[in-house]
Amino acid sequence: MKDLDVLIIGAGPIGIACALECKKRGWEYTIIEKGALTNSLFNYPLNMTFFSTSEKLEIDDIPFISNNPKPTRNEALEYYRRVSTSNNLNIKLYEKVIDISKTKAGFIIESDKAHYQSKKVIIATGFYDIPNLLNVPGEDLPKVFHYYKEAHPFTLQNIAVVGASNSSVDAALEIYRKGGNVTMIVRGDAIGDRVKYWVKPDILNRIEEGSIKVYFNSEIKKITPSEVILTTPNGEKAIDNDYVIALTGYKPNFKFLEKAGIEFSEDGKSIPNYNSKTMESNIEGLYLAGVICGGKETHKWFIENSRIHAKMIAEHLEQNMSDV
């Protein structure tokens, strides 16, 4: 069993930032990641452009040079990959943490490949792994996707895009421009307020001219192999459909956090219990970092405003945890 000072769960940008802080201080650390390096970013659409500038995505003051005013997914993957490899960070990929147990000496961490003992644990797993389901008949059909990668497979097909956020709007526009017949199904009465300012006029114009159809104040009632049944303000409506792309958001793995002993707010937002000054959870020695801190409020934390969590945690360990 490997003895560590700090075990970090999640090799996204914030997990990488935490590892850099550990390495500076000479602590024994390991990152465990169940997927690829920066797995969430890897699963973003191929042509995605960030809302933020490259400077706001930098970690540890390592320059992120982009060819564009707003960096792309591929540029971000290259940046975080180079940060990780050039600093020789200790990262174990494609290894899933199954259990975290508190002990007098710290924690026992069980993965699907090994057991670890660590004085402290940092959970930086994000929220992109579990989609918010529609919970309607037919959602389990192979024509239904909760993640979107690229438009080409949907050329000359009838596509229903569910949602009105950045991801939904980007998918609708890209599929339309690749020859798909796109219909958006939006639960609210308008395109989302947080849609990127340079994209919103585009989607509004495409809707106004009829290039992209939209049903506002509407929801999917049922999905069949050839149709989607909608509930609309004008009653039930069936539309021809080949594929459904349900981009209705994602949520943290609450069951994993609960199993570790993390407590949550009771206001319906499921915000995990942590000290906002130190990022330590209600479990002594177990810290939370990054977007996972927002619970169901997945719009609250991003790379740019949560990258400071790594330094906050390291400073608390350094100043108050004499056993590290």
N, C-alpha and C positions, 0 to 999 in steps of 0.2 A: 504494500500500500504506500503510495507516494505521499510524503508529508509536505504540505505547502503552507506558506503564509497567507496567500490569497488565491482563491479559485474564482474565476470569472466565467459566468454562463452567458454565452452569446458573443459571436465575433463580428458584430456590426460595428459601425463607426464609433459608438460610445464604448463598447467592449474593448475595442482596439485602443481607444484613448486611456481607458483604465489600465490596460496592460503597459502602456508607455509610462504611466506614473509609477507603477510597481517596479518596472525595470530601472528607472532613475534612482530609486531608493534601495536597490539591491535586494528586493524581496523575492522569495521563491513564489512564482505564480504560474498559472496555466489558464488558458482560455479553452473552454469546451464549446463546440458549436455543432449542432445536429445536422447542418447542411453545409453548403459551400461558404467560403469566406464572404462576408457581407451578404448573407443569403437573401435578405429581404430586397436589397438593391438588385441583386442578380435576377430576382423574379419580377422586377418592374418591367413594363413594356420596353421593347428594344429601342424605340425612338423617343423615349421619355426625356423631357427637358425639366430640370429643377426650377422651382420658383425662386430659390435663393441664388445669390452670386457665389462663385467659387470660394471667395474669402470667408464667407459665413459657414462653409462646410469644412474648413480646415480644422485639423486637430493638432494640438501641441505646437502651434505656430509653425508647422511645416507647410510651406507654400503649395497651394493647389493652383496650377496654371491651366487655364482653359482657353480654348480657341474662340469661345463664344461668350457673350455677356452673361448668359445663363448656361451653366455646364450641363452636359448630357449624362445619361446613365452610364455609357461606356467610359466617359472621362472620369466619372466618380469611381467606377470599378477599378480603373487603372490607378487612380490616386491612392485609394485605400489599400490596394494590393501592394503597391510600391512602398507605402509606409510600413506595412507589415513585414515584407520580405527584407527591406533594407535595414530594418531594426532587429531582424532575427527574433521576432516575437515568438514565444512558445505557445503555439496554437494547435489544438487537436480538432480536426474537422470530421464531419460525418460520424459524430459520436453524440448520442443523446443522453442527457441527464434524466434519470428516472426518479431519484429520491434524494432529499436533503434531510439529514437528521442532526439535531443539536446534541452536543455532548459537553462534558465539563471542559474539555480541551479545545473545543471549537465545533467542527462539523465533520460528519462522515457523508461523503457524496458518492452515490452509486450511479454509474452510467451503464449503458448496454455493452460496454467493453472493459470497464475497470472500476476499481474502488479508489477513492481518494480521501485523505484526511487533510483538512485545512483549518487554520485558525479563523479565517474570515472568508465570507462568500459575497460576491457581487452578482446580482441578477440584472442582466442588460439584454433581455430577450425580445424587446419590441412588442409589436401587436399584429404583425402581418400574416401570422400562421393560420388563424382561424377566421373564416369569413362569417359575416352575419347572414344567416340563411333567410330565404323568403318564407320557408315553411309552408309550401303549397304543393298539392299533388303534381307529380311530374318533375319535381326539381332534381330527382335522382336520374333523370334521363341523360344519356351521354351527350346530348346536344346542349346541355346547360354548363356554363363556365362561370366560376367566381373569380377567376384571374384572367387578365388579358395580356397577351404577349405581342402579337402583330396582326396586321389586317389581311394579309394575303389569303389565308384559308377561307375568308368570308366574302371574297369577290363573287359577284353574281348570286348572292344568297340573301334571303330575307332575314334580317338581324334585328332582334329586340335588345336594346341596351337599357338596363334598369339603373336608375339613379341620375343625379344631376350635379355630381361633384366633379372635381378636376379629372379623375380617372375616367368617369363616364363620358364626359365631354370630349376628352382626348380620343377615346376609343371610337365614339360616334363619328367624329370628324375624319379620323384616319380611315375608318372602314368605308365611309361615304366616298372619300377621294380614291379609294382602291376599287370602286365599282360595286360596293355592297348597297343593298336597299335597307336603309336604317330607319327604325322607329324607336324613339326614346319613350320610356314609361317612367314618369316622375310622380312621386307621391305628393310633393308639394305643388305650389301654384306658379313656380318660376325656376329658372336655372339658379344653381347655388350661388350665394353671395361670395364664397371663397374661391370661385373659379378664377384662374389666372387672368389678370386684366388685359393681357394681349390676346387671349384666346376667346374671352366672352363675347366680344363683338362678332367674331367669326361664327360661333354657334348660333347666336341670335339672328344673324343675317341668313344663315342656311335654313333655320326654322321658318323665318318670315317668307322666304322665297319658295318654300315647300320642298327643298332638296332633302331635308331631314324632317320626317314627321315626328310629332310629339303628342303625347297624351298627358296633360297635367292633372293633378288631383286624382290620379289613377293608380291602380295596383294590379298585379297579376293575381288572378284567382286560380288558374289551372294551366298547366303546360302539357300539351299532347305532342306526339311525334310530328305533326304537321301544322299545329296552330298554337297560339297563345290566347287564352281567354282573359279578358280584362274587365275589371270593375271600374267604370268611368262615371263622371257626373251625369252623363246621358244614358246610363244603364250599362248592361253587360254587352261586351263586344268581342268578337273573335277575329283575329288577324292571322294571315298566313305567316308561317314562321319556320325557318330552318335551324336557327341557333339563337340561344338566349345568353347574353353576357350580363350577369347580375353583379354589378360593381356597387354593392350596398354597404361597403365598409368592412372592417375587420376588428378583432378584439384580442386582448392578451389571453394567454392560457391561464385563466383564473383557477382552474382545478390544480394546476401545478403549483401556483402560488399558495393556494389554500392548504395543500398537502404539506408545504414547507412551514406553515404556521402563520402566514401573513394575514393580517386582519384588514377589513375594507370598510369604507364609509357606508352608511346606511341610507344615503340620499338617492339611491338609484343609479349613481354614477360609478359605483364600485371602484373608487379611488383607493389604492393600497395605502396602508398606514405607514408613514415614514416622517422623519424629522427633516424639514425643508432646509435646515442649515447644514446638516451632516449627511443626509440621504440614508441614514440608518433606519431600518424598519422597526416594527415592534418586537422583532426578534434580535436580541443583542448580538452584534457581529455580522448580521446579514443586511446587506445594503441593496438599494434599488437605484438603477441609473438609466437615463434615457427615456424614451417615449412610453415605456411601461408604467411610468409613474402617473400617467394620466387616466388610468383605468379605462372606462368607456369613453372618456373625453379624448379621443384619439387625435383631435385637432389642437390639443393644448401644447404638446411637446414635439419638437422637431430636432434634427441634428444641430441646427444653428443655436438653439437656446438651451439644449441639454448637454452639449459637449463640456460645459463647466462642471458637470456632476463628477467627472473623473478627478479633477483637482480637489473638489470639496471632500470627496470620500478619502482620498489619499492624505489630505491635510488632517482630517479627523483621526485617521489611523495613526498618523505620525505623532500627533500631539496628545492623544488620549489613550491609545492602545499600546501600552508598553511591552506587551507580549509579542508584538510584530517586529 
